[in-house]
Amino acid sequence: MTTSRQAPHRTAEPTSHRPRIALALAGGGPLGAIYEIGALCALDDCLLGIDFNRCDHYVGVSAGGFIAAGLANDLTPRQLCQAFIEDLPTDQNFDPSWLLKPAWSEWARSARRLPGLFAGAAWAWGAQRKPLLQALERLGAALPTGLLDNSGIHLQLERLFSSEGRSNDFRRLRARLTLVATQLDTGEAAPFGRPGWDHVPISKAIQASAALPGLFPPVEIDGHYYVDGALKKTLHATVALEEGVDLLLCLNPLVPFHTETGAGAAGSRIPALIKGGLPAVMSQTFRSMIHSRLALGFKHYERAYPNTDIVLIEPDQRDPELFFANTFSYRQRREMAEHAYQQTRRSLRERQAELGPQLARHGVRLNTQVLNDPDRRLLRPSEPGAHEKRQGVAARLHATLDQLQNLLGTPTGPVPSTPRTTGR
């Protein structure tokens, strides 16, 4: 779905000065990053007059921070697609093994604390006559703060952004880049890249912004601990709006699913989500919460920044493909990226009467030839035998990510129903 916010008092004439354009990317895990890359490639193909490597400000949260930093470092949407989606033999490829190493240091820290915590619990129960369950609550501090080690994100991206022509230093980038995390001890947003926060390496800021609590340990920076930036806000677009941009493009990959209008690939109706059990219920709850927060944020933007045109790109809530996709499965990346590409093209095509004049004010116009090309694709079909060539280590990584999906209890496929109803 493509949503736009338009300042009612502005005319349809293009601005006389060079428009200031910003891009804000929300989080959403590996699946969210895949959607945003597919959508960005569609926007890059369908919008004339905008260079996604020459925006004035990039704002990234969680998985969106990786993409925002890549764009700010002159990685084009297509290059991001090659690195993250396709199995091409380059040194810029995303390797999911970065995220699959157990957080051994966290487990060791927990083990060192356990004897003292156990002694304290025994003292509280025996000497202080505290109820047993209350005394045992002290042992909760021995649980590791994250299951997986996310330091590989920092190390690999540090290598990528330190290559010739790129930078791992916010202060050396041509454009403004803001990567938002959440400070654990205060709950406040940490806008890495802004003055006072720009000494932190970009790769370290991405690691902090994507540190999903429970899955990854909090990231220590300058004696403070940081977790996923989405805990505070979904987009954090205010940091760009405060600088007076003319056009703000926002990408949000996570939306709640509307079962009453959704249909599978063959046009079949999707059953009630409760039939999917706890994973489907929790996924819908989480998506609804963050999307309602996003909607409130947009109402604020409309009132507080009337001179900025804001366009929101997100999945169609009637489409089950992304909702029922495995959030952590890397094996589906080609299909999901292609789906996001085609869905974004369709959304732009359906709303071109509204978006055309709005974008034209900033020197941007829709490429109708690309929009209306029925044969246009993001990715070439896989060559025969290509799947077999990617077996071995890659296959084991995919299987591990699928196991992680099952461990976290998020939807991995269609909601069960009667034999005549499919979930896709």
Solvent accessible surface area in square Angstrom, and as a share of the most:
residue,aa,sasa,rsa
1,M,69,0.31
2,T,1,0.01
3,T,29,0.17
4,S,16,0.10
5,R,64,0.23
6,Q,82,0.36
7,A,4,0.03
8,P,124,0.78
9,H,121,0.54
10,R,49,0.18
11,T,92,0.54
12,A,65,0.50
13,E,122,0.55
14,P,80,0.50
15,T,36,0.21
16,S,122,0.79
17,H,100,0.45
18,R,158,0.58
19,P,23,0.14
20,R,89,0.33
21,I,16,0.08
22,A,0,0.00
23,L,1,0.00
24,A,0,0.00
25,L,0,0.00
26,A,1,0.01
27,G,10,0.10
28,G,13,0.13
29,G,27,0.26
30,P,23,0.14
31,L,9,0.05
32,G,1,0.01
33,A,3,0.02
34,I,1,0.00
35,Y,2,0.01
36,E,0,0.00
37,I,1,0.00
38,G,0,0.00
39,A,0,0.00
40,L,0,0.00
41,C,0,0.00
42,A,0,0.00
43,L,2,0.01
44,D,49,0.25
45,D,22,0.11
46,C,0,0.00
47,L,7,0.04
48,L,61,0.30
49,G,63,0.61
50,I,20,0.10
51,D,76,0.39
52,F,1,0.00
53,N,15,0.08
54,R,115,0.42
55,C,2,0.01
56,D,19,0.10
57,H,0,0.00
58,Y,0,0.00
59,V,0,0.00
60,G,0,0.00
61,V,0,0.00
62,S,10,0.06
63,A,16,0.13
64,G,0,0.00
65,G,0,0.00
66,F,26,0.11
67,I,0,0.00
68,A,0,0.00
69,A,0,0.00
70,G,1,0.01
71,L,0,0.00
72,A,12,0.10
73,N,4,0.02
74,D,65,0.34
75,L,3,0.02
76,T,49,0.28
77,P,3,0.02
78,R,80,0.29
79,Q,70,0.31
80,L,1,0.01
81,C,3,0.02
82,Q,81,0.36
83,A,9,0.07
84,F,7,0.03
85,I,0,0.00
86,E,37,0.17
87,D,61,0.32
88,L,65,0.32
89,P,135,0.85
90,T,73,0.43
91,D,107,0.55
92,Q,54,0.24
93,N,37,0.19
94,F,29,0.12
95,D,55,0.28
96,P,8,0.05
97,S,33,0.21
98,W,26,0.09
99,L,27,0.13
100,L,27,0.13
101,K,123,0.52
102,P,52,0.33
103,A,2,0.01
104,W,179,0.63
105,S,89,0.57
106,E,24,0.11
107,W,110,0.38
108,A,43,0.34
109,R,64,0.23
110,S,9,0.05
111,A,63,0.49
112,R,172,0.63
113,R,106,0.39
114,L,83,0.41
115,P,91,0.57
116,G,53,0.51
117,L,33,0.17
118,F,123,0.51
119,A,60,0.46
120,G,20,0.20
121,A,3,0.03
122,A,51,0.39
123,W,157,0.55
124,A,0,0.00
125,W,136,0.48
126,G,37,0.36
127,A,54,0.42
128,Q,86,0.38
129,R,200,0.73
130,K,70,0.30
131,P,82,0.52
132,L,88,0.44
133,L,141,0.70
134,Q,86,0.38
135,A,2,0.02
136,L,71,0.36
137,E,128,0.57
138,R,106,0.39
139,L,46,0.23
140,G,41,0.39
141,A,45,0.35
142,A,12,0.09
143,L,126,0.63
144,P,28,0.17
145,T,61,0.36
146,G,1,0.01
147,L,59,0.29
148,L,23,0.11
149,D,45,0.23
150,N,5,0.03
151,S,41,0.27
152,G,13,0.12
153,I,18,0.09
154,H,31,0.14
155,L,102,0.51
156,Q,55,0.24
157,L,2,0.01
158,E,65,0.29
159,R,115,0.42
160,L,14,0.07
161,F,0,0.00
162,S,73,0.47
163,S,46,0.29
164,E,176,0.79
165,G,69,0.67
166,R,52,0.19
167,S,14,0.09
168,N,23,0.12
169,D,37,0.19
170,F,14,0.06
171,R,147,0.54
172,R,191,0.70
173,L,25,0.12
174,R,141,0.51
175,A,12,0.09
176,R,88,0.32
177,L,4,0.02
178,T,0,0.00
179,L,0,0.00
180,V,1,0.01
181,A,0,0.00
182,T,6,0.03
183,Q,29,0.13
184,L,89,0.44
185,D,111,0.57
186,T,81,0.47
187,G,33,0.32
188,E,95,0.43
189,A,37,0.28
190,A,0,0.00
191,P,24,0.15
192,F,1,0.00
193,G,6,0.06
194,R,61,0.22
195,P,98,0.62
196,G,61,0.59
197,W,73,0.26
198,D,32,0.17
199,H,89,0.40
200,V,5,0.03
201,P,55,0.35
202,I,0,0.00
203,S,0,0.00
204,K,47,0.20
205,A,0,0.00
206,I,3,0.02
207,Q,10,0.04
208,A,0,0.00
209,S,0,0.00
210,A,19,0.15
211,A,0,0.00
212,L,73,0.36
213,P,63,0.40
214,G,47,0.45
215,L,6,0.03
216,F,16,0.07
217,P,18,0.11
218,P,29,0.18
219,V,6,0.04
220,E,94,0.42
221,I,13,0.07
222,D,100,0.52
223,G,55,0.53
224,H,84,0.37
225,Y,91,0.34
226,Y,8,0.03
227,V,2,0.01
228,D,7,0.04
229,G,0,0.00
230,A,29,0.22
231,L,88,0.44
232,K,77,0.33
233,K,85,0.36
234,T,10,0.06
235,L,2,0.01
236,H,9,0.04
237,A,0,0.00
238,T,21,0.12
239,V,18,0.11
240,A,0,0.00
241,L,3,0.02
242,E,102,0.46
243,E,52,0.23
244,G,48,0.46
245,V,2,0.01
246,D,18,0.09
247,L,0,0.00
248,L,0,0.00
249,L,3,0.01
250,C,0,0.00
251,L,0,0.00
252,N,2,0.01
253,P,4,0.03
254,L,18,0.09
255,V,8,0.04
256,P,16,0.10
257,F,5,0.02
258,H,91,0.41
259,T,33,0.19
260,E,143,0.64
261,T,80,0.46
262,G,0,0.00
263,A,36,0.28
264,G,10,0.09
265,A,92,0.71
266,A,94,0.73
267,G,53,0.51
268,S,26,0.17
269,R,142,0.52
270,I,10,0.05
271,P,18,0.11
272,A,52,0.40
273,L,20,0.10
274,I,133,0.68
275,K,107,0.45
276,G,21,0.20
277,G,33,0.31
278,L,126,0.62
279,P,46,0.29
280,A,2,0.02
281,V,61,0.35
282,M,105,0.47
283,S,13,0.08
284,Q,40,0.18
285,T,61,0.35
286,F,109,0.45
287,R,12,0.04
288,S,43,0.28
289,M,125,0.56
290,I,18,0.09
291,H,30,0.13
292,S,62,0.40
293,R,77,0.28
294,L,8,0.04
295,A,41,0.31
296,L,118,0.59
297,G,21,0.20
298,F,3,0.01
299,K,109,0.46
300,H,80,0.36
301,Y,11,0.04
302,E,79,0.36
303,R,171,0.62
304,A,47,0.36
305,Y,43,0.16
306,P,56,0.35
307,N,94,0.48
308,T,11,0.06
309,D,0,0.00
310,I,1,0.01
311,V,4,0.02
312,L,9,0.04
313,I,2,0.01
314,E,2,0.01
315,P,4,0.03
316,D,23,0.12
317,Q,24,0.11
318,R,128,0.47
319,D,26,0.14
320,P,5,0.03
321,E,28,0.13
322,L,9,0.04
323,F,7,0.03
324,F,0,0.00
325,A,1,0.01
326,N,10,0.05
327,T,29,0.17
328,F,19,0.08
329,S,5,0.03
330,Y,12,0.04
331,R,113,0.41
332,Q,41,0.18
333,R,9,0.03
334,R,45,0.16
335,E,108,0.48
336,M,4,0.02
337,A,0,0.00
338,E,19,0.09
339,H,44,0.19
340,A,0,0.00
341,Y,0,0.00
342,Q,46,0.20
343,Q,4,0.02
344,T,3,0.02
345,R,11,0.04
346,R,89,0.32
347,S,10,0.07
348,L,2,0.01
349,R,79,0.29
350,E,119,0.53
351,R,74,0.27
352,Q,60,0.27
353,A,90,0.70
354,E,72,0.32
355,L,1,0.00
356,G,20,0.19
357,P,68,0.43
358,Q,1,0.00
359,L,4,0.02
360,A,41,0.32
361,R,6,0.02
362,H,3,0.01
363,G,51,0.49
364,V,1,0.00
365,R,152,0.56
366,L,18,0.09
367,N,30,0.15
368,T,72,0.42
369,Q,149,0.66
370,V,12,0.07
371,L,0,0.00
372,N,88,0.45
373,D,46,0.24
374,P,121,0.76
375,D,118,0.61
376,R,80,0.29
377,R,119,0.43
378,L,11,0.05
379,L,9,0.04
380,R,202,0.74
381,P,99,0.62
382,S,60,0.39
383,E,125,0.56
384,P,137,0.86
385,G,36,0.35
386,A,19,0.15
387,H,107,0.48
388,E,113,0.51
389,K,171,0.72
390,R,62,0.23
391,Q,83,0.37
392,G,38,0.36
393,V,97,0.56
394,A,30,0.23
395,A,28,0.22
396,R,151,0.55
397,L,31,0.15
398,H,21,0.09
399,A,42,0.32
400,T,53,0.31
401,L,6,0.03
402,D,32,0.17
403,Q,120,0.53
404,L,17,0.08
405,Q,0,0.00
406,N,101,0.52
407,L,122,0.61
408,L,65,0.33
409,G,30,0.29
410,T,40,0.23
411,P,14,0.09
412,T,65,0.38
413,G,18,0.18
414,P,70,0.44
415,V,7,0.04
416,P,84,0.53
417,S,45,0.29
418,T,77,0.45
419,P,139,0.88
420,R,222,0.81
421,T,36,0.21
422,T,71,0.41
423,G,2,0.02
424,R,71,0.26
